[in-house]
Amino acid sequence: MTATTRQFETIASTLTLFVSFELGESSWKLGFTTGMGQRPRERTIGARDRVAVRREIERAKERLGLPGNTPVKSCYEAGREGFWLHRWLVSEGIENYVVDASSIEVNRRLRRAKTDRMDATRLLLLLVRFFGGERSVWSVVRVPSVEEEDRRHLHRELLTMKRDRTRLANRVQGLLANQGLRVDWRKPLQKQLDALRSWDGAALPKGLRDRLDQERERLELLNRQIDALEATRRERIRAGSDEPVLGKVSQLLTLQGVGSNSAWLYVMEFFSWRQFRNRREVGALAGLTPTPYQSGESHREQGIAKAGNRHVRAMAIEIAWGWLRFQPDSALTRWYQERFGHGSSRLRRIGIVALARKLLIALWRFLETGVVPEGARLKAAPRVR
């Protein structure tokens, strides 16, 4: 008897109902089974219909001849529905797992059939294999608490608003460039628009001027909203230094080269709710780990994984460039300059990714142990800007 056969017989003997969810916008596909070698029971219900989920689970137990108190294990792919479904399933006494969709193994054929029904069945079989001991079939998402998830909204809203502001500013610049004109964003926009004239000295056409005024009003509204959010963040940092999470933000702000944006994002997205065991986990969660490819005599590097938190990864690259400027005497800066500083621009860009990974690990150690990165300078009086 093989080890795999014993594992599946163990699953069958424990009488467990396995459930998979394929979540759509208007309907959900549910798959049910008790183990390998059994044709899954498939049902379709309306999206977010919790009463129907309870009903189908009870019907599945009756259909498969299971007692009413049979434990239920379920899974679904992380996506648009977020984590509310996981929290509800756990409250119902169901052991649920949220799965990273990009980690699920797939058939490597050039073209493969895909339907919601097939996805639900595939998830169900992987769930059975997962509890049979094959822990590498997928990666399980660490579900944050409601409070931890709620802390992300402020900086994500700020990022969205700043992207919208850039988009609107580029649109205004494009409309003016079409007329051979431009504005200085350091000066009030309204007065500049009033003073603009076409190449022949004529006033701007009415339709263009009306559109520019609408874009200006949107820009002014976004600026006010951004200022209000940043003021809220400043007050929370100043007033919440005794709170452990905000205390980490204040701790990062003591380092030169680390500002409010980066300190807040690092803590709320990364360091406040994840427990890292080693530096490899830190680099992997940020997607900054290398991906070597080796086959026989062929050896090449495919670049960084990009499998982690994109917000943290983008900020890590930005902070790495700032670290070179504000921490010129640190050991990390010296390492970068010796290895990449005299190379081409492409080599320096490659090196900055390596520096970003090393710096992220150094900041993690700084928060965990209080050990300042070697050679780094602290601010004389940390100021929240």
N, C-alpha and C positions, 0 to 999 in steps of 0.2 A: 504493500500500500504506500503510495507516494505521500509526501508532506502536503501537497496541494489538496489531494483527496481527503486527507484527515482534516484539513482546515475546513473544507466545505461540509464534511459530515458534522463537524462541531457546530457550524452555523445552523445546519438543519436541526440539530438536536436542541438548540437553545430556543427554538420557536420565536423567531423575530420577524416582524413585518417590515420590509424595506419599501420605502416610498421615494420616488423621484418627482420633482416638479420641473416642467418646462414652461417658463413664464412668458406669456404673450400679453399684448396690450388689451385684447378683447376676450381672450380665452386662455385657460391653462390646461396643459396636458399632464395627467398624473399616471405614473406607472407603479404597480404593486407586485411584489413577489416575496417568497420566503427563502429563496436560495437559488443556487445554480441548477441548471437542468429543468427549470420550470418555465413555461411560457408566461410572460408577464401579463398581468391584468391591466388594461389601459382604459382610462376614462377621460372625458373632456368636461370641464366645468367653466363657469364664467369667471373672469379674472377677479381676484380679490374677494371671492365668495367664501368666507370662512365657514359658514354653515354647511356649504356643499363639501368642503374639505373634510369636516368632521363626519358627514354622512358617508362619503366615499370610503373613508378609513374603516368605519364600522361595517359597511357592506363588504369590503375586501376581507375583513376578518371572518365574516360569516361564510363568504364564498370559498375561502381557502381553508376553512375548518379550524380556525384559531380561536382560542379562548378570548373573552373580552378584555382580560388584563394583559394580553400579549404586548411586550414592549415594541415600540415603533422607532425606527431610525430612518431619517430622511435627509435629502440634500437638494440643493438647487444652485445654479450658477449665479455668481455675483453680477449685478447689473443694475438696471433702472429701478427695480423694486427696493434696492437697498437692503437694510437689515431689519425692517419692521416685521417681515414675515418670519425671520429667524426668532425674534423675540417672542412673537405670538406662539410659534410652535413649541418653544421651550416652556412657555407658560402652560401649554397644554400637556406637558409631560413627555414630549417627543424629543429625542436626541437628534438634533439637526446639525448639518454641516453646510457652510457656505463655501462654494468651490470657486477657485480662480479659473475662469473659463479658458484662459490662454495656456493653462498647465495641463489640460485634459489631452490625453493621447488620442491621435486621430490616424486614420488610414492614410498612407503616404501616396496613394494612387493619384494620377494627374487630375482626374475628375472623380468625385465621389458624390453619391446621392445624399441629400440632406433634407429632412422634413422635421417638423416639431415632434411628430410621433417617434421617429427614429432617434431623435436627440433624447427624448424622455427614456426610451428603452436603453440607449447606450449609457446614460447616467445611472440608471438602475443597476445595470450589470457592473459598472465600475464601483458603485456603492457596495455591492456584495463582495467584490474583490478586495475593496478597501478594508472591510471588516474581516475578510479572510486572511489578512496579513500582508497584502500588497500595498504598503503605505505610499509607494512611489507612483501610483496611478494618477495622482493629481496633487495639487497644493491646496490646503485648507486656509481660508481667509480668517485672520484674527478679527473677531467682531468687537468693535469698541462699545463702550457703554453709551447711554443716551447723552450723558454730560460730556464725555470725550468727543462724541460726534458733533455735538452742538458747538463746541469751541472752535471748530473749523470754519464756521460760517463767516465770521468777521473778515479774516484775511482773504478768504476765497471771494467774497463779495468785493473787497478792495481790488483784487486782481482783475476781476471781471470789469469793474468800472474803469480801471485804468486802461484796459484793452479797448473798451468802448470809446474812451476819450481820445486815444491815439487814432482810432478809426475815423472819428468825426474830424479831428484835426487834419488828417491826411485828405479827407474829402474836401475840406475848405481849401487847403493848399492846391488840390487838383483843380477845383473850380476856378480859382484865381489864376493858376498857371495857364489855363486855357485862354485867358485874356492877357497874358503877359504880365501878370501882377503877382505880388506876394505880400505877406504881412510879417511883422515881428511879434512873436508870441510872448515876448517879455513886456510888451506894452498893451494897454487896453484895446481890445478888438473892435469895440463899437466905434471909437473915434477913428481908427484906421479905415474901417469900411466906409465911414462917411466921407473920408478924404480921398478915397481911391477914384481914379479916372481912367477911362480907356485910353488907348494909344493916341486917339485924336482929341483928347481933352473932354470927351463927352462923359456924362454920368453913366454908371453901370446900368444895363438894361433892367427893367422892373422885375421880370421873372427871376433873373439871376440874383438881384439884390434881395428879393423876398426869400429865396432859398438860402442865401447866406445868413440872413437874419434868423431863420429857423434853426440852422445848424449852430449859430452862435448861442441861441437860447438853450439848446440841448447841452452845449459845452458848459455854459455857466451853471446849469442845473447839476451836471455831473461833478463839476468842481466843488460846488457846495456840499454835495453828498459825500464826496471823497474827504473833504475837510472835516465833516462831521464824524465820519467813521474813524479817521486818524485821531481826532480829539478824544473819542470814546476809548480808543486803544491806549492812548497816553494816560488817561485817567485811571484805567484799569491796572496798568503797570505800576503807577505811582501808589495807588491805594491798596494793591493786593500783594505787596512784597512778602507778607506773612503767609500767603497761600502757596503751597508747594509748587504748583504749576507755574504761577506767575513769578515765584521766586527763581525758577530756572531761567525765565526770560531776563530778569534783572541780572542774574549771574552771567549770562552770555553778553549782556550789554557792557560789562566791565572790561571786555577785551577791545582793544583798538581794531578797527576794521569791521566790526560787527554792529549793525544798526538795528533800529526798531523792526523794520520789515523782516530782516533775516532772522533775528532772534525770536520774534513771535512765530514766524512760520516754522522754524526748526522745532520749536517746543510743541506747538499745537498739532502739527502734522506728524511728528516723528518721536521726539524724546519723552513726551508727557505720558504716553499710554502704551509704549512698547518696552518690553524687558529684553534687552539684548544680552546674549551670553558671551559673545566674542566679537572681534572686529569684523570677521567675515560676514556675520549677520547684518552689521551696520551697512557695509558696502553693498550687500546683495539687496537689501530692502530699498536702497536708493537707486538701484539699477546701474551702479558704477563698477560692477565687476567685469573682468575680461572674459571673452568667450573664445578660447583657442580651438582650432580645428586641426585634428591630426588623423591622418589615414595613411598607413604605410610610410612612404618617404615624404609625403606631403605634410607640411607644417605651415600654418598661417594663423594670424589673429583676425577675428571677425569684428572687433570693436567691442564696446561695452554692451552689456546685456539689455539695458533700458527696460528692465522688467519690474522696476520698483515704482516708488512714488515720484511722479513727474514734477510735482511742485518742488519737492526737496532737491531733486536732481538739478533742475534749472537754477535754483538758488545757490546750490553748492558750487556750480561753475562760476556764477557771478561773484560769490564771496571769495573764491580762490583768486580771481583777478585782483580784487580789492586787497586781499591779504598780502600780495606782492608789493603793493603800494604802501600800505599802512603798517606792515610788520616786516620791514626790510632786514632786520637783524635776527629774525627767528630762524630756527633750524630748518623748518620746512621751506622757507624762502631761499635759504642758502642751498638746500638740496636741489630745488628747482633750477636755480640759476646755474649751478655747476653742471647739471645734466641736460637742461633744455635751453637755458638762457641765450646761448650763442648759436643756436640752430636756426633753421628756416622758420617762417611763420607757421607752416604746417606742423613742424615738430613742436613748436611752442604750444600750439592748440592741443596737440596730443598730450603734451606734458601737463597742461592745465587740468585735464581730466584726472590724471594720476594725483596731482596735488589736491584736487577737490576731494578725492576719496580719502587721502591721508588726513586732510584737514577735518573732514567730517568725523573720522574716527578720533582725532585729537579732541574735538569739541565734546564728543560723547564721554570720553574719559575725564574731561574737565568737569562736566556736570555730575558724573558718577563719583569721582574721587576728589575733586577740587584741585587736581594737579594742573597747573597752567602749562600750555604747550611750551616746549623748550625755546627760550629766547624771546617769547612773546611779551609785548608790553601791555600793561593795564592802563586804563584811563585814569587820569588824576581825579576826576569827578564825573562819573557816568551821567549823561544827560539824555533824556528821552525826547527825541525830536519828532 
